[in-house]
Amino acid sequence: MAAGVQATNDDATSCKRYAVEKGYWDDPFVTCFSRSSSRRSPEISRGYYARVKAVETFCRQFVDLCNRKGRDSQIVSLGAGFDTLYWRLHAAGRRPSRFVEVDCPPVVRRKVVACQRKKLLSDVIDLDGHVTVSGCGLYSKCYSVVGGDLSDIVDVGKKLMECGLVADVPTFVLAECVLVYLETSQTRRILTWAAETFSTALFLSYEPVNVFDQFGHVMVENLRLRSCALLGADDCESLDRQMSRFRDCGWKRVNAVDMWDVYNMLPADDVQRVERLEFLDEVELLQQLLQHYCISYAVNDLLGMGLGDIRI
Ligand SMILES: C[S@@+](CC[C@H](N)C(=O)[O-])C[C@H]1O[C@@H](n2cnc3c(N)ncnc32)[C@H](O)[C@@H]1O
């Protein structure tokens, strides 16, 4: 995988750290993964705020629903990078039964080192009792992180299942800003693998969208210049295209919303708080930026859990 793609993880971590320091949301764990942050525009911080809040809202509802129904719950994060979701869910009293992450081996090795050295992280993992670090991964009863290349989902799928995932337990599969770096055929194999493996599941993907209009074109070019090709750009043409690929891969109930709409669906009092943090010159620019990212989500619900009712 290109170094530029791996570097997107450091960039995302640094943006998240900056926004956390500014007060956009709480995340005491992000400092364990980045030494410093550099200044970002308010548009970028508000964009990350919407992204983090949206993903967390979905995950919390998922865990709550499983708890209410007396079921175990699993979260699988593909291309997790240095995301701190596992620790944030634990802090919020919403830890799932199993939480498994995968990213490429160099990123995972760095994450494992942080998990071993930072007490804030290891304390939560150690709650599980037995923790093993072997090869390129860390394994415990609830939290595991493994190294693998998502372009080979057969291999990655095997590694994930070896972490103790169970096929008929309700499962949340998260791909936050990851699939766009894979070829469309590879993403299709991942979506099909997830649909065929987990019969009761919600798959949530955060991605660019509308990449073929003028603004989108500039976005893609900027990334390409940083050695970061968006191999999956074709599927980021529109919300319809995002949804149809889920349907093509065996997902029954599908939805997609651009991040401007997501931003406007977040709790109004918190959005007002966030909007007071930093002065934003041009709301139009924020709107334009957020209309070029989306979340799409798909549900298969064999157990009839009501996963389709989870929303922003
Ligand atoms: C933009 S970062 C997002 C990280 C995290 N999901 C977040 O939202 O903060 C993209 C991540 O996808 C990972 N990734 C991209 N292609 C991959 C592949 N073929 N196999 C494994 N990981 C991959 C990168 O290493 C990187 O950590």
The ligand as a Gaussian input file, in Angstrom:
#p B3LYP/6-31G(d) Opt

LIG

0 1
 C       -7.947000       8.211000       6.435000
 S       -7.290000       6.948000       7.454000
 C       -8.719000       6.664000       8.493000
 C       -8.365000       6.065000       9.812000
 C       -9.558000       5.887000      10.749000
 N      -10.552000       5.003000      10.176000
 C      -10.156000       7.228000      11.054000
 O      -11.235000       7.534000      10.540000
 O       -9.529000       7.992000      11.796000
 C       -7.322000       5.525000       6.363000
 C       -6.810000       4.260000       7.004000
 O       -7.068000       3.152000       6.130000
 C       -5.953000       2.303000       6.147000
 N       -5.925000       1.537000       4.899000
 C       -6.024000       2.016000       3.637000
 N       -5.913000       0.999000       2.745000
 C       -5.727000      -0.138000       3.465000
 C       -5.553000      -1.504000       3.126000
 N       -5.490000      -1.908000       1.855000
 N       -5.392000      -2.414000       4.118000
 C       -5.431000      -2.013000       5.435000
 N       -5.613000      -0.731000       5.807000
 C       -5.749000       0.194000       4.848000
 C       -4.749000       3.253000       6.253000
 O       -3.577000       2.614000       6.719000
 C       -5.294000       4.288000       7.230000
 O       -5.026000       3.953000       8.567000

